[in-house]
């Protein structure tokens, strides 16, 4: 099962809104097949693992380890439970049950009805961590939210008047782009989009660039900024208009309703299961205060002070779970346990 979890991680950044899944086929303590879900819309892990088995006659005497309950419905691909049944497998070990209402125990029941021995819950916590985005999306009906900001040694996120300051070093910058590659979308507010003019891509790390999201209530941002270059799908949440253009989606929200819950609901409907937030202090603190977050990464440059400017968020939330050094930056990792 640990090998299946390792395989599943190879799909990081490519399978959303589907989960990452790995599968290993064992015959008498020998691995005879393995596979993982490579990308959304492609063959599932079980399909790839069974296809990799050279001698299919061994399958009726084999045990299959899979990190998530095999699907029992037709989606982008046929049901994996049917594939396992038709392959003749008689023993299946599952890490996590699938919270998707279209599966949710039906896959296991299908296997049991076919006379297959099924074991569940092996390395369950590791599986939960692997697919924390997928599980959060189904259970909380909102994306998994990761906050990130960089601050100086004296606690500033920007200079006076939102002046951009180069706070993070090269290693920290690469770490941030790795985060971007792992999340399905990335969110900033109006002031960050205006003063920093970010591109929000993954140019310093391999992997897909995320869907860009910007909050621009009054549509005041100039159309010449990088976020409107149409190079990545971009969602603009606003109070003025509903409109779809090429790679640019304007989503109108209600002014008399809370902003952030509306955004979370809309993203869930769009099957966006994870968001990295690189906004300014106001947006970050709003998410912290409204308990709309799961993890936070703070990059603190211990060698840089600026004495004046925009104060970084005050982190009085969650639990500090990890600290490490990235060049001149200290990385603090918090979880909303």
N, C-alpha and C positions, 0 to 999 in steps of 0.2 A: 504493500500500500504506500510505503514511503517513496518507492520508485514511481508509482502512479502519480503521486502528488508532485514529484519533480518534473515529470513529463507534462503535467497540466500547466505548470508555470511557464512553459515554453510558449503558451498562447497569450501571455500577458500583453495587453494593449491591443489585441486583435479580435477577441471573441465577443466583446460587449455588443449588444446587451445580454448575450448568452454568457453562461459561466465558463470558467476554465475547467477542463475535465481531462483526466489521464486514465489510461487503462492498460493493465498488464495481464497476459495470459500465461498461466503456469501449468506445466505438465510434469508431475513427479519431481518437484523442486527445481525444474529447469524452465527458464523463461523461453517461450516459443513464439511470443508475439507481444507487441506493445504499440501504443499509439496515443495521440492526444488530439484535442480539438484545435486545429490550426488557426481558423478564422471564422468569423460570423458568416453563416450561409453555407459553409463547407461541411464535409463529412464529420460526424461526431467521433469521439475518441474510440468508442466500441467498434465502429465501422473500420477505422484505420487499424486498430489492434487485430481484429479478426482477419482482415485482409492481409496482414503481415505474416500470418501463420503459414508456413510453407506446406506442412502436412496436415491438411484439414481433418484427416481421419483420427488425429489425436484429440480433437476438441471434446468428444463425449467423455473423455477421461481427464479433462482439464478443469482448472479453477480460474475464474476471471475475477480480478481485482479492479474495481472502478471507483473513482472518487465521488461520483454523484449518481443518484438513482437513475437507471436507464429510462429514457423517455418512453411514454406509452401512446403518444399521439403523433399525427402527421403534422410537421411544421415545414421547415426548409428541407428536411430530410425525413425518410420513413422512420417509424418507431424503432429505437434501439433494442427495446425489450423483445420485439418480434425477431430481430436479427439474432439475438442470443439464443432464443428458443429454437429458431430454424437451424442454427449452427450445431445444435445437439449438446451444448454445454449443460452440465448438470449441477454446477456449484458456482455461486456468485457471491462475492464479498463486496459490500458497499460502504463507503466512508460516510456520506451524508445523504439523507433523504432530500428530495427536491421540494422546495416550498411553492413552486409554481403550481397554481390550482389545476392546471392541465395535466400535471403529473401527480404530485402530492400523495404518494403511496400506491398509485395505480400501477406504476411500473413494477414495484415489488409484488403486488398482488398478481399481476399477469405472469410473472416468473413462477410464483408459487403454484398458481393454477395449472401451469405446464409441468409441474412435478420437479421443478428446480429447487435445490437447497439454497436458501438466501440467509446471509448474515449481514447485519447493519451495525453502524456505529464504530467501526474500527478507525482509530485516529480521528475521531469526530472533531475535536477542537482544532487540529491542524487543518482539517477541511473547511471548517467555519472561517478560519483566518484567511485561507487561500481565496475563498469566494465571498469575503465580507461585503463587497459591493453588491453582488447579486442577491445575497440574503437580506441586506438592508433594504434594497429596492422593493422586494416582495413583502417584507414584514412592516416597514414603516411607510411605504407608498411614497418614498422620496429618494433622491440619489444619496449615495454615500459621499459625505462632504469632508474634504481635506483642506485645511487652512494652511497657508504658508505666508510668512513675511520675513524680511531681513531688517535688522535694527542695529544701530550703532551701540558702542559700549555704554554710552550715556542715555540710551533708550529712545532714539529718534528713528523714524521710518523715512523721513524726507527732510529737506531743508526748509527754510522760511518760504512761505508762499507756495508750498508744494514743489519747490525746486528739487529736481531729480539729483540724487547723490549716489555715486557708485559705492555701495556698501559691501556687497559680497565679493569674495575672491573667485579665482578661476575654478577651483574644486567645487565650491558651493554652487556656482552657476551650472556646472555640469550635473550636479545632484538635482537641481531644480528642473532641468530639462529631462532628466530621467523620470521625475515625478510626472511631468507633462505627458510623457510617452505612455505612462501606466494608466492615466485617467482618460475617461471618454470625453470630458469637456473641461473648459477652463473659464472662470468667471472673473470679471473686473467691474468696477464702478465707473461712473462718468469722469471723475477727477483723475483717476489713474489712466484711463484711456486718453484724456486730453493732455495731461502734463508729461506722462511717460511715453505716450505713443507706442505701446508695445506691439510686437507682431504675434506673440503668444504661440510660437511654433516650437519644434524640437530640433533646431539647427545644431545644438551642441550635444545631441544624443541620437542614437538610431531608434527608429520607431515612428509610428503614425503621429501626426500633429493632431491635437484635440479639436473638437468643436469649440468655437469661440463664442462666449456669451458676454454681453455688455448690458448694463442697466443705464438707460438714457431716457429718463422719464419724459422730458420735454423735447426730445430729439434735437438737442442743442449741439451735439458733436459735429464738427466739420466733416464733410464726406471725403476729405483728402487724407484722413488718418489711416494708418496701416490696417486697422480692423475692418475697413470697408474695401479692401483690395480684392475680395472675392477668391482669394487663394485657398481659404478654408471655409467650410460651412460656418456661418456666423448668425447668432440669434440676438436681436436687439429688443429688450423688454422696455416698453414705453407706455405712455398714456394717450398717445395721439392717433396711431393708425395700426391697422392689421394689413400686412402686405407681404407677398412672397416674390423675391427676385432670384436671379441665379446666385446660389450660395449665400444669399442674404435674406433673412427672415425677420420681419418686423412683427412683434407680438404685442397686441394692445392689452393692457391690464386695467383693472378698475381702480380709480383713484380713491374710492371710499372703502376699499378693503385693504388689509395688511399686505404689503408688497412681497415680502420674502415667501410666505406660505403660498401665494399665487404662483410665484416662480417655481417653487418646488413641485407643486401640483402639475404645472404645465410640462416641466421636464420629465416627470414620471410618465405622463401621457405620451411623451415623445420617445419613451424607452431609453432615456439617458440615466444610467445607473450609477455614475460617479462624476463628481465635479471637484476640480482643484480651484481654490479661490486665492487669487493673487491681488486682491483689491487693497484699498487704503484702509486707514484705521476705522473710519465710520462703518464701512461694510463689514469688516472683520469683527468688530465689537458687536455689531447688530446680530450677526450669526451666533456669536458666543452667548450673548444675552438671551436670545430666543431659543437656545439649546438646539440649533440646527447645524450641528457639526459632529464629526466622529473622530478625526485626528487633526493635529496641528504640528507643523514643523516651523520652528523659529531659528533663523540663522543670525547669530549675534557676532558681529565683528568686534572682538575684544581689544583691537588695537586702534579703532577709529572713534573719535568723538567730534561732534560738531557744535555742541553747546546750545543750539537754538534750532527750531524747526517744528515739524509735525511729530508729535509724540506717538510712539508705537502703542498698539493695544496693550492693556494691562492683563496679563495672563493669570487670572485668579480662578481658573476653571480647570476641570479635568485632573488627570494624574500624570506627572512626569515619569515616563517609563524608560527613557534612554537618553544618554548624552554621548556625543563623540566630537572629535576635532576634525575639521576640514580646512587645512591650511591655517589662515588667520581667523577662521570662523568657528564658533562653537555651535553645534547642531543640537537643539533641544526638541525632543519628541514627546508630545502629549497625546493621551487618549481620553476620550469621553466615555469612561467606563460606567 
